[in-house]
Amino acid sequence: MHANDVKMSWEEVVEETRDFLSEEFEVDRDLILPENNLRNTLDLDSLDYVDLVVLIEENLNVKLTGEDFKEIATFGDFYQLVRRKLEL
Amino acid sequence: MIISKQTITGYIPHRAPFIMVDNLLSASRERFESDFRIEEDNVLVENGYFQEMGLIENIAQTCAAAFGYLDREEAGEPKTGFIGAIGRLEVFGLPPVNATIRTVVTPTHQLGNIYMIKGESFLEGSILLGCEMKIVVTE
């Protein structure tokens, strides 16, 4: 189920995102906070970013590009980008 | 067919005895298809069967040939690619010597110079192996 398929609240989108990021990247869910650095927290290398793109598309039906990541440092930045793409 | 066995080395960096693709049958940005006959003296044949590693390499070389073809079509030079990662690998069977396999590759995502592809190889319509692969293309 995607955020666009059923109208989810923004809070629900964030909580779902924390769930699947935590599971996929094997990171404590409590570390996925708006102020934390996305790359360092998830321990992403360049190949992992492709997994992140696939994950976001599969779970939220949002397509991200390489350009999008230039403006992302924290999970907060990441959430804002996803929110703009979802137009929530 | 768009690239024959006789000219495939003009599009891929691999050389004998490690060429694991014969003919590139079709290539668009959305889908590649190739074929490959398993010869008895292939270095990845064991006990009369082409091994999993060979099927994976065949998928990678199908990508190399198709990217090389498309780059040249678009007036660029073929780039070198590397397997970055392999995931969701499923093996259903191995092709015997003298069989001709068909391979279908679908690029699913691109992030900069990294491509995520889905590859499947078939023998007479039955799937042999499927996987996802991240291909890193040098700029």
Backbone of each chain as ProteinMPNN parsed JSONL, in Angstrom:
{"seq_chain_A": "MHANDVKMSWEEVVEETRDFLSEEFEVDRDLILPENNLRNTLDLDSLDYVDLVVLIEENLNVKLTGEDFKEIATFGDFYQLVRRKLEL", "coords_chain_A": {"N_chain_A": [[0.844, -1.195, 0.0], [0.564, 2.224, -0.822], [1.443, 5.613, 0.141], [0.136, 7.345, -1.485], [-1.978, 5.876, -2.406], [-3.855, 5.362, -0.415], [-5.191, 7.846, 1.57], [-2.917, 8.991, 3.679], [-1.975, 10.355, 6.817], [0.491, 12.922, 7.35], [2.045, 12.321, 9.579], [1.672, 9.579, 9.771], [2.962, 8.745, 7.459], [5.611, 9.42, 8.038], [6.087, 7.763, 10.261], [5.767, 5.229, 9.096], [7.842, 5.34, 7.269], [10.05, 5.431, 8.973], [9.821, 2.862, 10.006], [10.305, 1.111, 7.756], [12.823, 1.932, 6.924], [14.365, 1.408, 9.165], [14.138, -1.373, 9.294], [15.183, -2.252, 6.785], [17.797, -1.171, 6.69], [18.803, -2.018, 9.011], [18.913, -0.538, 11.451], [18.59, 1.052, 14.596], [15.364, 2.079, 15.306], [14.875, 4.292, 16.869], [16.921, 5.988, 16.335], [16.349, 7.209, 14.016], [15.712, 10.13, 13.504], [14.514, 13.486, 12.974], [16.618, 15.388, 13.238], [18.939, 13.983, 12.895], [21.762, 12.876, 10.923], [21.245, 11.572, 7.748], [22.809, 9.934, 6.01], [24.979, 9.093, 7.642], [23.66, 7.887, 9.785], [22.234, 5.77, 8.643], [24.33, 4.502, 7.571], [25.16, 4.66, 4.848], [26.483, 3.702, 1.69], [27.494, 4.515, -1.704], [26.189, 2.622, -3.294], [24.148, 1.813, -1.64], [22.409, 3.946, -1.726], [20.931, 3.525, -4.005], [19.346, 1.4, -3.214], [17.864, 2.757, -1.314], [16.409, 4.522, -2.925], [14.847, 2.674, -4.363], [13.408, 1.541, -2.284], [11.9, 3.728, -1.294], [10.338, 4.239, -3.486], [8.904, 1.825, -3.717], [7.539, 1.723, -1.288], [6.353, 4.245, -0.805], [5.661, 5.21, -3.217], [7.066, 7.242, -4.423], [9.251, 8.865, -6.563], [12.7, 9.276, -6.541], [15.594, 11.176, -7.473], [19.085, 11.45, -8.425], [19.737, 14.148, -8.236], [17.95, 15.029, -6.298], [19.084, 14.174, -3.916], [21.097, 15.934, -3.381], [20.23, 17.985, -1.812], [19.787, 16.91, 0.615], [20.581, 16.358, 3.933], [19.892, 15.72, 6.573], [17.469, 13.558, 8.253], [15.252, 15.094, 8.536], [15.435, 16.884, 6.352], [15.109, 14.995, 4.393], [12.516, 14.038, 4.888], [11.072, 16.357, 4.305], [11.522, 16.626, 1.577], [10.283, 14.293, 0.596], [7.722, 14.869, 1.394], [7.097, 17.11, -0.152], [7.091, 15.866, -2.652], [5.011, 14.127, -2.351], [3.034, 15.868, -2.022], [1.684, 16.467, 0.357]], "CA_chain_A": [[0.0, 0.0, 0.0], [1.348, 3.446, -0.903], [0.852, 6.802, 0.753], [-0.751, 7.985, -2.45], [-3.138, 5.035, -2.684], [-4.809, 5.663, 0.651], [-4.755, 9.122, 2.144], [-2.305, 8.841, 4.996], [-1.55, 11.634, 7.377], [1.941, 13.08, 7.263], [2.636, 11.608, 10.707], [1.676, 8.158, 9.425], [4.01, 8.546, 6.449], [6.902, 9.47, 8.74], [6.231, 6.554, 11.086], [5.967, 4.093, 8.187], [9.192, 5.487, 6.706], [10.987, 4.998, 10.025], [9.727, 1.397, 10.109], [10.974, 0.357, 6.694], [14.252, 2.274, 6.918], [14.955, 0.68, 10.285], [14.205, -2.791, 8.949], [16.058, -2.487, 5.629], [19.197, -0.819, 6.95], [19.161, -2.623, 10.302], [19.287, 0.57, 12.338], [17.622, 1.299, 15.666], [14.332, 3.021, 14.873], [14.949, 5.508, 17.681], [17.973, 6.874, 15.795], [15.84, 7.851, 12.806], [15.113, 11.367, 14.014], [14.677, 14.572, 11.991], [17.867, 16.136, 13.358], [20.101, 13.128, 12.649], [22.261, 12.799, 9.549], [20.687, 10.389, 7.084], [23.866, 9.065, 5.486], [25.746, 8.497, 8.737], [22.806, 7.035, 10.621], [21.92, 4.528, 7.919], [25.623, 3.97, 7.107], [24.945, 4.466, 3.406], [27.493, 3.952, 0.667], [26.833, 4.965, -2.933], [25.287, 1.573, -3.775], [22.971, 1.785, -0.757], [21.458, 4.991, -2.127], [20.004, 2.934, -4.978], [18.358, 0.66, -2.403], [16.979, 3.749, -0.696], [15.496, 4.992, -3.989], [13.897, 1.584, -4.643], [12.573, 1.408, -1.084], [10.957, 4.844, -1.239], [9.372, 4.061, -4.578], [8.031, 0.687, -3.421], [6.704, 1.942, -0.093], [5.627, 5.515, -0.801], [5.345, 5.571, -4.602], [7.737, 8.514, -4.707], [10.488, 8.651, -7.325], [13.779, 10.201, -6.209], [16.7, 11.193, -8.427], [20.374, 11.843, -7.854], [19.661, 15.582, -7.925], [17.199, 15.209, -5.05], [19.907, 13.906, -2.732], [22.03, 17.042, -3.146], [19.674, 18.894, -0.803], [19.444, 16.143, 1.81], [21.623, 16.028, 4.915], [19.266, 15.075, 7.74], [16.165, 12.921, 8.01], [14.29, 16.184, 8.386], [15.499, 17.293, 4.936], [14.57, 13.881, 3.617], [11.057, 14.046, 5.044], [10.516, 17.511, 3.59], [11.554, 16.314, 0.148], [9.233, 13.312, 0.329], [6.435, 15.554, 1.598], [6.841, 17.916, -1.371], [6.764, 14.976, -3.78], [3.677, 13.55, -2.084], [2.103, 17.014, -1.966], [0.841, 16.356, 1.54]], "C_chain_A": [[0.883, 1.25, 0.0], [0.624, 4.607, -0.239], [-0.135, 7.48, -0.187], [-2.021, 7.193, -2.706], [-4.251, 5.304, -1.679], [-4.311, 6.93, 1.31], [-4.227, 8.896, 3.553], [-1.971, 10.227, 5.499], [-0.032, 11.718, 7.261], [2.638, 12.312, 8.39], [2.707, 10.101, 10.423], [2.758, 7.843, 8.398], [5.38, 8.497, 7.123], [7.119, 8.192, 9.549], [6.474, 5.324, 10.214], [7.379, 4.128, 7.606], [10.234, 5.04, 7.729], [10.995, 3.476, 10.143], [10.532, 0.719, 9.017], [12.454, 0.708, 6.564], [14.985, 1.491, 8.007], [15.15, -0.793, 9.932], [15.232, -3.046, 7.845], [17.529, -2.255, 5.97], [19.667, -1.271, 8.337], [19.711, -1.576, 11.28], [18.185, 0.739, 13.377], [16.65, 2.4, 15.236], [14.426, 4.357, 15.613], [16.027, 6.477, 17.208], [17.495, 7.632, 14.556], [14.996, 9.055, 13.239], [15.4, 12.505, 13.048], [16.035, 15.266, 12.047], [19.107, 15.301, 13.029], [20.467, 13.063, 11.167], [21.828, 11.476, 8.908], [21.789, 9.417, 6.665], [24.615, 8.346, 6.61], [24.904, 7.523, 9.544], [22.519, 5.699, 9.94], [23.178, 3.845, 7.387], [25.563, 3.655, 5.607], [26.24, 4.632, 2.625], [26.748, 4.26, -0.63], [25.867, 3.908, -3.471], [24.011, 1.519, -2.939], [21.933, 2.843, -1.15], [20.459, 4.46, -3.163], [18.933, 2.132, -4.246], [17.36, 1.613, -1.769], [15.951, 4.262, -1.711], [14.42, 3.939, -4.267], [12.893, 1.462, -3.491], [11.497, 2.501, -1.008], [9.899, 4.699, -2.334], [8.386, 2.94, -4.258], [7.057, 0.985, -2.285], [5.85, 3.194, -0.152], [5.211, 5.972, -2.2], [5.893, 6.957, -4.96], [9.04, 8.21, -5.421], [11.506, 9.719, -6.954], [14.887, 10.088, -7.253], [17.993, 11.563, -7.701], [20.386, 13.304, -7.439], [18.984, 15.82, -6.586], [18.104, 15.083, -3.824], [20.895, 15.031, -2.431], [21.537, 17.968, -2.035], [19.362, 18.179, 0.513], [20.665, 15.93, 2.691], [20.999, 15.226, 6.059], [17.976, 14.343, 7.329], [15.077, 13.991, 7.847], [14.253, 16.695, 6.947], [14.819, 16.248, 4.057], [13.039, 13.861, 3.685], [10.412, 15.199, 4.268], [10.458, 17.258, 2.089], [10.422, 15.351, -0.21], [7.864, 13.986, 0.424], [6.073, 16.407, 0.37], [6.409, 17.032, -2.518], [5.387, 14.352, -3.607], [2.588, 14.625, -2.095], [1.134, 16.877, -0.81], [0.819, 17.67, 2.301]], "O_chain_A": [[1.854, 1.316, 0.754], [-0.596, 4.608, -0.075], [-1.105, 8.103, 0.245], [-3.023, 7.744, -3.162], [-5.419, 5.454, -2.038], [-3.116, 7.062, 1.578], [-4.986, 8.645, 4.489], [-1.719, 11.149, 4.724], [0.643, 10.702, 7.093], [3.697, 11.722, 8.179], [3.676, 9.436, 10.789], [3.396, 6.792, 8.464], [6.204, 7.637, 6.812], [8.204, 7.611, 9.524], [7.295, 4.473, 10.555], [8.031, 3.094, 7.465], [11.192, 4.348, 7.382], [12.045, 2.87, 10.354], [11.354, -0.153, 9.303], [13.252, -0.127, 6.139], [16.083, 0.98, 7.79], [16.188, -1.384, 10.231], [16.056, -3.953, 7.959], [18.396, -3.041, 5.588], [20.773, -0.95, 8.772], [20.799, -1.714, 11.841], [17.001, 0.589, 13.076], [17.057, 3.498, 14.855], [14.102, 5.41, 15.064], [16.055, 7.638, 17.618], [18.146, 8.572, 14.102], [13.769, 8.999, 13.323], [16.426, 12.491, 12.368], [16.552, 15.69, 11.014], [20.203, 15.845, 12.898], [19.614, 13.178, 10.287], [22.031, 10.402, 9.475], [21.705, 8.22, 6.936], [24.854, 7.141, 6.536], [25.379, 6.459, 9.94], [22.556, 4.642, 10.571], [23.11, 2.752, 6.825], [25.87, 2.546, 5.168], [27.002, 5.572, 2.855], [25.517, 4.266, -0.656], [24.835, 4.255, -4.045], [22.932, 1.221, -3.452], [20.735, 2.66, -0.934], [19.303, 4.881, -3.201], [17.758, 2.176, -4.61], [16.166, 1.323, -1.693], [14.772, 4.417, -1.39], [13.238, 4.262, -4.393], [11.691, 1.302, -3.707], [10.338, 2.227, -0.697], [8.723, 4.998, -2.127], [7.185, 3.076, -4.491], [5.903, 0.557, -2.312], [4.743, 3.215, 0.386], [4.513, 6.973, -2.36], [5.27, 7.725, -5.692], [9.84, 7.4, -4.953], [11.224, 10.915, -7.036], [15.089, 9.027, -7.844], [17.986, 11.937, -6.528], [20.97, 13.662, -6.417], [19.387, 16.701, -5.826], [17.923, 15.783, -2.828], [21.469, 15.075, -1.343], [22.333, 18.653, -1.393], [18.754, 18.758, 1.413], [21.67, 15.382, 2.241], [21.52, 14.184, 6.456], [17.476, 14.498, 6.215], [14.11, 13.802, 7.109], [13.179, 16.914, 6.387], [14.074, 16.561, 3.128], [12.362, 13.691, 2.672], [9.354, 15.042, 3.658], [9.492, 17.619, 1.416], [9.698, 15.558, -1.184], [6.966, 13.705, -0.369], [4.928, 16.429, -0.082], [5.495, 17.37, -3.269], [4.686, 14.083, -4.582], [1.395, 14.33, -2.166], [-0.063, 17.127, -0.946], [0.158, 17.774, 3.334]]}, "seq_chain_B": "MIISKQTITGYIPHRAPFIMVDNLLSASRERFESDFRIEEDNVLVENGYFQEMGLIENIAQTCAAAFGYLDREEAGEPKTGFIGAIGRLEVFGLPPVNATIRTVVTPTHQLGNIYMIKGESFLEGSILLGCEMKIVVTE", "coords_chain_B": {"N_chain_B": [[18.375, -9.424, -34.682], [20.89, -7.388, -33.229], [23.557, -7.134, -32.539], [26.043, -9.308, -33.522], [27.548, -12.503, -32.696], [30.046, -12.483, -33.827], [30.863, -9.861, -33.748], [30.66, -8.982, -31.189], [32.697, -8.383, -29.39], [33.399, -5.859, -29.954], [31.852, -4.316, -28.408], [31.905, -5.065, -25.769], [34.167, -5.338, -22.964], [35.238, -7.799, -22.391], [37.171, -10.776, -23.018], [37.993, -13.813, -24.831], [38.93, -16.61, -22.837], [36.534, -15.749, -21.644], [34.095, -14.827, -22.559], [30.72, -14.502, -22.278], [28.376, -14.171, -23.642], [26.547, -14.347, -26.663], [24.903, -13.281, -28.992], [23.446, -10.075, -29.224], [20.162, -9.53, -29.066], [18.137, -7.617, -28.908], [17.838, -4.19, -27.884], [16.824, -1.609, -25.858], [16.341, 1.396, -23.925], [14.753, 0.383, -22.015], [14.742, -2.411, -22.042], [16.747, -5.327, -22.52], [17.872, -8.01, -24.587], [19.455, -11.131, -25.007], [21.281, -13.948, -26.475], [22.927, -17.118, -25.791], [25.044, -19.748, -26.458], [25.9, -22.724, -24.829], [28.982, -23.962, -24.777], [30.961, -26.953, -24.803], [33.579, -26.602, -23.925], [33.5, -24.365, -22.353], [34.687, -22.286, -19.749], [33.231, -22.111, -17.424], [31.685, -24.325, -17.21], [30.695, -27.186, -15.486], [30.711, -30.605, -14.843], [29.095, -31.036, -17.058], [27.217, -29.014, -17.012], [26.382, -25.557, -17.222], [27.405, -23.227, -14.878], [26.009, -21.462, -11.963], [27.464, -19.09, -11.56], [28.236, -18.536, -14.127], [25.78, -17.965, -15.348], [25.113, -15.628, -14.012], [27.226, -13.992, -14.819], [26.655, -13.941, -17.515], [24.311, -12.394, -17.54], [25.404, -9.955, -16.668], [27.178, -9.433, -18.791], [25.385, -9.212, -20.852], [24.207, -6.805, -20.152], [26.482, -5.167, -20.429], [26.984, -5.348, -23.191], [24.611, -4.256, -24.209], [24.515, -1.67, -23.067], [26.852, -0.702, -24.225], [26.136, -0.8, -26.931], [23.938, 0.996, -26.962], [25.159, 3.359, -26.081], [26.877, 3.827, -28.22], [25.048, 4.139, -30.275], [24.002, 6.532, -29.512], [25.955, 8.232, -30.16], [28.097, 8.218, -28.401], [30.999, 6.982, -26.586], [31.472, 3.535, -25.76], [31.167, 2.684, -22.33], [32.938, 1.446, -19.417], [31.708, -1.065, -17.269], [30.943, -2.265, -13.95], [30.105, -5.005, -11.803], [28.336, -4.088, -9.039], [26.797, -5.018, -6.927], [24.859, -7.908, -6.063], [21.6, -9.095, -5.769], [18.594, -10.615, -4.371], [18.738, -13.156, -5.548], [17.775, -15.971, -7.339], [17.9, -19.354, -8.128], [16.857, -21.664, -10.438], [17.476, -23.684, -12.142], [20.064, -25.299, -14.1], [21.656, -24.843, -17.249], [22.366, -27.372, -19.689], [25.363, -28.469, -21.422], [25.643, -27.481, -24.814], [23.144, -26.355, -24.927], [21.108, -23.484, -25.709], [20.771, -20.482, -24.185], [18.456, -17.864, -23.307], [18.469, -14.469, -22.413], [17.014, -11.944, -20.497], [17.045, -8.589, -19.681], [16.08, -5.991, -17.546], [16.41, -2.679, -16.997], [15.796, -1.058, -13.978], [16.107, 1.075, -12.185], [17.971, 4.13, -11.959], [20.664, 5.842, -10.578], [22.594, 8.406, -10.794], [25.649, 7.237, -11.87], [25.043, 4.63, -11.353], [23.306, 1.733, -12.001], [20.361, -0.063, -11.423], [19.37, -3.258, -12.171], [17.103, -5.793, -13.372], [17.579, -9.138, -13.954], [17.017, -12.024, -15.969], [17.429, -15.404, -16.893], [16.703, -17.821, -19.384], [15.727, -21.12, -20.472], [14.449, -22.602, -23.16], [12.02, -21.293, -22.614], [11.635, -21.726, -19.911], [12.415, -20.482, -16.706], [15.743, -20.063, -15.572], [17.454, -18.662, -13.876], [17.164, -15.826, -11.766], [17.798, -12.451, -10.858], [18.662, -9.402, -9.077], [20.756, -6.7, -9.917], [23.34, -4.421, -9.26], [24.873, -2.199, -11.313], [27.795, -0.51, -11.839], [28.758, 2.154, -13.709], [31.522, 3.46, -15.352], [32.454, 6.88, -15.578]], "CA_chain_B": [[19.648, -9.347, -33.972], [21.541, -6.101, -33.482], [25.003, -7.373, -32.49], [26.272, -10.742, -33.69], [28.651, -13.12, -31.958], [31.315, -12.143, -34.483], [31.25, -8.463, -33.505], [30.293, -8.614, -29.81], [33.851, -7.845, -28.637], [33.485, -4.419, -30.207], [30.935, -3.631, -27.484], [32.183, -5.459, -24.378], [35.619, -5.406, -22.733], [35.647, -9.167, -22.078], [37.842, -11.505, -24.089], [38.031, -15.264, -24.667], [37.773, -17.522, -22.812], [35.538, -15.289, -20.677], [32.946, -14.18, -23.204], [29.557, -15.284, -21.841], [27.195, -13.742, -24.395], [26.784, -14.498, -28.11], [24.237, -12.272, -29.818], [22.498, -9.148, -28.586], [18.988, -9.64, -29.945], [17.439, -6.327, -28.918], [18.252, -3.303, -26.78], [16.282, -0.261, -25.728], [16.641, 1.82, -22.562], [13.844, -0.314, -21.092], [14.824, -3.88, -22.066], [17.795, -5.924, -23.343], [17.732, -9.464, -24.725], [20.602, -11.762, -25.665], [21.328, -15.403, -26.387], [24.258, -17.657, -25.54], [25.12, -21.213, -26.543], [26.853, -23.263, -23.859], [29.907, -24.897, -25.419], [31.539, -27.942, -23.879], [34.861, -26.145, -23.369], [33.316, -23.13, -21.577], [35.427, -22.398, -18.482], [32.294, -22.14, -16.299], [30.924, -25.577, -17.26], [31.159, -28.256, -14.596], [29.884, -31.827, -14.919], [28.149, -30.952, -18.167], [26.237, -27.922, -16.827], [26.851, -24.175, -17.048], [27.177, -22.972, -13.458], [25.315, -20.235, -11.567], [28.353, -17.949, -11.78], [28.189, -18.249, -15.558], [24.496, -17.318, -15.655], [25.211, -14.246, -13.505], [28.136, -13.273, -15.718], [25.917, -13.76, -18.768], [23.432, -11.231, -17.344], [26.255, -8.762, -16.625], [27.705, -9.154, -20.133], [24.249, -8.72, -21.649], [24.146, -5.37, -19.834], [27.645, -4.492, -21.022], [26.778, -5.259, -24.637], [23.495, -3.351, -24.503], [24.942, -0.296, -22.757], [27.815, -0.339, -25.266], [25.378, -0.549, -28.165], [23.124, 2.218, -26.833], [26.092, 4.499, -26.036], [27.367, 4.079, -29.578], [23.896, 4.657, -31.032], [23.793, 7.929, -29.115], [27.186, 8.935, -30.544], [29.093, 8.241, -27.329], [31.891, 5.834, -26.546], [31.072, 2.567, -24.743], [31.824, 2.85, -21.031], [33.18, 0.2, -18.702], [30.825, -1.244, -16.114], [31.333, -3.281, -12.976], [29.024, -5.467, -10.919], [28.485, -3.495, -7.714], [26.145, -5.888, -5.944], [23.853, -8.841, -6.596], [20.602, -9.369, -4.741], [17.369, -11.361, -4.72], [19.159, -14.205, -6.483], [17.053, -17.243, -7.28], [18.358, -20.293, -9.155], [15.843, -22.701, -10.63], [18.052, -24.792, -12.903], [21.288, -24.993, -14.832], [21.552, -25.345, -18.624], [23.407, -28.328, -20.049], [26.21, -28.194, -22.585], [24.99, -27.443, -26.134], [21.88, -25.613, -24.868], [21.199, -22.044, -25.964], [19.922, -19.767, -23.233], [18.055, -16.485, -23.624], [18.56, -13.625, -21.22], [16.269, -10.685, -20.579], [17.454, -7.653, -18.63], [15.26, -4.786, -17.46], [16.901, -1.654, -16.071], [14.653, -0.588, -13.187], [16.398, 2.362, -11.557], [19.29, 4.711, -12.195], [21.029, 6.943, -9.684], [23.912, 8.797, -11.288], [26.284, 6.224, -12.726], [24.715, 3.296, -10.854], [22.055, 1.211, -12.55], [19.774, -1.275, -10.839], [18.714, -4.015, -13.235], [16.562, -7.118, -13.069], [18.007, -10.037, -15.025], [16.482, -13.387, -15.934], [17.858, -16.251, -18.008], [15.689, -18.842, -19.701], [16.018, -22.203, -21.41], [13.19, -23.051, -23.782], [10.88, -20.661, -21.958], [11.63, -21.934, -18.452], [13.423, -19.631, -16.069], [16.889, -20.734, -14.947], [17.994, -17.827, -12.793], [16.735, -14.43, -11.735], [18.48, -11.671, -9.816], [18.829, -7.963, -9.261], [22.184, -6.403, -9.967], [23.719, -3.012, -9.383], [25.985, -2.045, -12.246], [28.436, 0.805, -11.735], [29.333, 2.501, -15.013], [32.538, 4.516, -15.2], [32.154, 8.099, -16.357]], "C_chain_B": [[20.329, -8.012, -34.282], [23.061, -6.16, -33.308], [25.208, -8.889, -32.582], [27.461, -11.208, -32.852], [30.005, -12.68, -32.522], [31.79, -10.732, -34.143], [31.045, -8.032, -32.048], [31.475, -7.988, -29.063], [34.107, -6.373, -28.965], [32.656, -3.602, -29.212], [31.179, -3.987, -26.016], [33.697, -5.565, -24.188], [36.141, -6.829, -22.534], [36.28, -9.835, -23.302], [37.842, -13.001, -23.776], [39.146, -15.636, -23.686], [36.657, -17.069, -21.878], [34.444, -14.459, -21.346], [31.725, -15.07, -22.961], [28.267, -14.757, -22.464], [27.531, -13.899, -25.871], [26.222, -13.308, -28.874], [23.366, -11.36, -28.959], [21.305, -9.048, -29.53], [18.214, -8.342, -30.034], [17.945, -5.498, -27.747], [17.551, -1.968, -26.914], [16.633, 0.163, -24.306], [15.801, 1.059, -21.536], [14.077, -1.817, -21.01], [15.959, -4.325, -22.991], [17.509, -7.422, -23.445], [18.931, -10.016, -25.489], [20.406, -13.271, -25.717], [22.767, -15.861, -26.225], [24.195, -19.179, -25.589], [26.226, -21.706, -25.612], [27.729, -24.305, -24.561], [30.553, -25.791, -24.359], [32.809, -27.435, -23.2], [34.732, -24.819, -22.614], [33.946, -23.297, -20.185], [34.496, -22.467, -17.263], [31.333, -23.334, -16.384], [31.568, -26.578, -16.302], [30.179, -29.418, -14.691], [28.782, -31.704, -15.963], [27.123, -29.842, -18.052], [26.943, -26.58, -16.625], [26.445, -23.734, -15.637], [26.493, -21.622, -13.192], [26.155, -18.993, -11.863], [28.33, -17.537, -13.261], [26.902, -17.542, -15.947], [24.512, -15.858, -15.183], [26.107, -13.412, -14.421], [27.462, -12.998, -17.066], [24.975, -12.561, -18.676], [24.264, -9.947, -17.367], [26.779, -8.415, -18.029], [26.595, -8.738, -21.109], [24.079, -7.216, -21.424], [25.275, -4.621, -20.522], [27.444, -4.293, -22.526], [25.692, -4.232, -24.98], [23.865, -1.896, -24.205], [25.933, 0.177, -23.82], [27.125, 0.009, -26.568], [24.618, 0.778, -28.089], [24.017, 3.46, -26.775], [26.555, 4.856, -27.442], [26.252, 4.645, -30.461], [23.681, 6.146, -30.761], [25.08, 8.739, -29.27], [28.193, 9.086, -29.41], [29.998, 7.029, -27.431], [31.389, 4.851, -25.49], [31.875, 2.755, -23.461], [32.043, 1.482, -20.381], [32.257, 0.124, -17.49], [31.324, -2.355, -15.212], [30.091, -3.732, -12.22], [29.285, -4.882, -9.534], [27.911, -4.379, -6.627], [25.131, -6.77, -6.664], [22.876, -9.141, -5.471], [19.432, -10.155, -5.296], [17.647, -12.448, -5.761], [18.342, -15.462, -6.267], [17.535, -18.116, -8.431], [17.35, -21.431, -9.238], [16.394, -23.906, -11.388], [19.298, -24.336, -13.617], [21.179, -25.572, -16.24], [22.681, -26.322, -18.947], [24.245, -27.831, -21.227], [25.383, -28.359, -23.862], [23.607, -26.777, -26.115], [22.146, -24.145, -25.229], [20.224, -21.337, -25.027], [19.564, -18.389, -23.792], [18.035, -15.689, -22.331], [17.84, -12.308, -21.458], [16.664, -9.817, -19.392], [16.57, -6.414, -18.703], [15.916, -3.806, -16.506], [15.715, -1.064, -15.31], [14.88, 0.788, -12.576], [17.789, 2.831, -11.969], [19.502, 5.841, -11.197], [22.456, 7.333, -10.057], [24.467, 7.729, -12.205], [26.044, 4.799, -12.225], [23.341, 2.889, -11.396], [21.627, -0.012, -11.748], [19.067, -1.986, -11.983], [18.109, -5.296, -12.667], [16.953, -8.007, -14.241], [17.409, -11.421, -14.851], [17.024, -14.156, -17.13], [16.894, -17.421, -18.14], [16.261, -19.923, -20.615], [14.678, -22.744, -21.888], [11.977, -22.547, -23.005], [10.822, -20.836, -20.451], [12.749, -21.123, -17.813], [14.5, -20.488, -15.391], [17.347, -19.975, -13.712], [17.413, -16.427, -12.911], [17.499, -13.704, -10.645], [18.315, -10.181, -10.086], [20.325, -7.696, -9.203], [22.36, -4.892, -10.017], [24.962, -2.942, -10.249], [26.52, -0.622, -12.105], [29.142, 1.073, -13.058], [30.323, 3.642, -14.822], [32.2, 5.695, -16.101], [33.316, 8.416, -17.288]], "O_chain_B": [[20.35, -7.56, -35.427], [23.778, -5.329, -33.866], [24.62, -9.652, -31.816], [28.262, -10.406, -32.371], [30.979, -12.525, -31.784], [32.981, -10.437, -34.237], [31.231, -6.863, -31.711], [31.269, -7.147, -28.188], [34.935, -5.724, -28.325], [32.739, -2.375, -29.171], [30.708, -3.284, -25.121], [34.426, -5.849, -25.139], [37.352, -7.045, -22.511], [35.97, -9.509, -24.448], [37.71, -13.408, -22.622], [40.211, -15.021, -23.716], [35.908, -17.901, -21.367], [33.933, -13.503, -20.761], [31.692, -16.229, -23.376], [27.191, -14.886, -21.879], [28.654, -13.622, -26.291], [26.963, -12.444, -29.342], [22.642, -11.823, -28.078], [21.422, -8.546, -30.648], [17.692, -7.993, -31.093], [18.421, -6.036, -26.747], [17.661, -1.285, -27.932], [17.175, -0.643, -23.548], [16.094, 1.084, -20.341], [13.669, -2.45, -20.037], [16.128, -3.791, -24.087], [16.973, -8.027, -22.516], [19.364, -9.442, -26.489], [19.494, -13.812, -25.093], [23.706, -15.108, -26.482], [23.417, -19.815, -24.877], [27.338, -21.176, -25.608], [27.263, -25.394, -24.897], [30.669, -25.425, -23.189], [33.092, -27.783, -22.054], [35.744, -24.208, -22.269], [33.759, -24.323, -19.53], [34.936, -22.847, -16.179], [30.298, -23.355, -15.717], [32.781, -26.789, -16.298], [28.964, -29.227, -14.626], [27.674, -32.207, -15.774], [26.241, -29.731, -18.903], [27.965, -26.493, -15.944], [25.282, -23.854, -15.253], [26.412, -20.764, -14.071], [25.646, -17.983, -12.348], [28.395, -16.353, -13.594], [26.915, -16.629, -16.772], [23.994, -14.97, -15.86], [25.784, -12.271, -14.754], [27.675, -11.949, -17.675], [24.855, -11.794, -19.632], [23.88, -8.967, -18.005], [26.818, -7.245, -18.407], [26.841, -8.005, -22.067], [23.84, -6.456, -22.363], [25.057, -3.57, -21.125], [27.699, -3.215, -23.062], [25.836, -3.445, -25.916], [23.566, -1.0, -24.994], [25.865, 1.322, -24.268], [27.477, 0.985, -27.23], [24.648, 1.579, -29.024], [23.678, 4.495, -27.349], [26.62, 6.029, -27.81], [26.491, 5.522, -31.291], [23.25, 6.907, -31.627], [25.277, 9.768, -28.623], [29.044, 9.974, -29.446], [29.784, 6.152, -28.268], [30.927, 5.276, -24.431], [33.089, 2.955, -23.492], [31.41, 0.494, -20.754], [32.052, 1.11, -16.782], [32.031, -3.264, -15.648], [29.153, -2.961, -12.019], [30.324, -5.143, -8.928], [28.471, -4.479, -5.535], [24.619, -6.42, -7.727], [23.288, -9.412, -4.343], [19.291, -10.338, -6.505], [16.894, -12.628, -6.718], [18.23, -15.958, -5.146], [17.574, -17.67, -9.578], [17.034, -22.075, -8.238], [15.855, -25.009, -11.294], [19.563, -23.139, -13.729], [20.663, -26.676, -16.412], [23.82, -26.12, -18.525], [23.867, -26.892, -21.927], [24.544, -29.253, -23.97], [22.969, -26.647, -27.16], [23.258, -23.641, -25.073], [19.015, -21.566, -25.072], [20.272, -17.833, -24.631], [17.628, -16.192, -21.284], [18.031, -11.649, -22.48], [16.621, -10.258, -18.243], [16.341, -5.859, -19.778], [15.975, -4.075, -15.306], [14.742, -0.622, -15.92], [13.944, 1.58, -12.463], [18.665, 2.026, -12.286], [18.629, 6.686, -11.0], [23.41, 6.656, -9.674], [23.838, 7.358, -13.196], [26.75, 3.871, -12.619], [22.358, 3.617, -11.258], [22.44, -0.882, -11.438], [18.255, -1.384, -12.686], [18.54, -5.809, -11.634], [16.688, -7.667, -15.394], [17.303, -11.93, -13.735], [17.076, -13.633, -18.243], [16.354, -17.932, -17.159], [17.157, -19.669, -21.42], [13.886, -23.273, -21.108], [11.026, -23.292, -22.77], [10.039, -20.163, -19.781], [13.875, -21.083, -18.31], [14.207, -21.489, -14.736], [17.593, -20.556, -12.655], [17.199, -15.915, -14.01], [17.813, -14.294, -9.611], [17.893, -9.763, -11.164], [21.064, -8.397, -8.511], [21.634, -4.184, -10.715], [25.982, -3.56, -9.942], [25.774, 0.347, -12.239], [30.016, 0.311, -13.473], [30.003, 4.66, -14.21], [31.728, 5.529, -17.225], [33.264, 9.399, -18.028]]}, "name": "protein", "num_of_chains": 2, "seq": "MHANDVKMSWEEVVEETRDFLSEEFEVDRDLILPENNLRNTLDLDSLDYVDLVVLIEENLNVKLTGEDFKEIATFGDFYQLVRRKLELMIISKQTITGYIPHRAPFIMVDNLLSASRERFESDFRIEEDNVLVENGYFQEMGLIENIAQTCAAAFGYLDREEAGEPKTGFIGAIGRLEVFGLPPVNATIRTVVTPTHQLGNIYMIKGESFLEGSILLGCEMKIVVTE"}
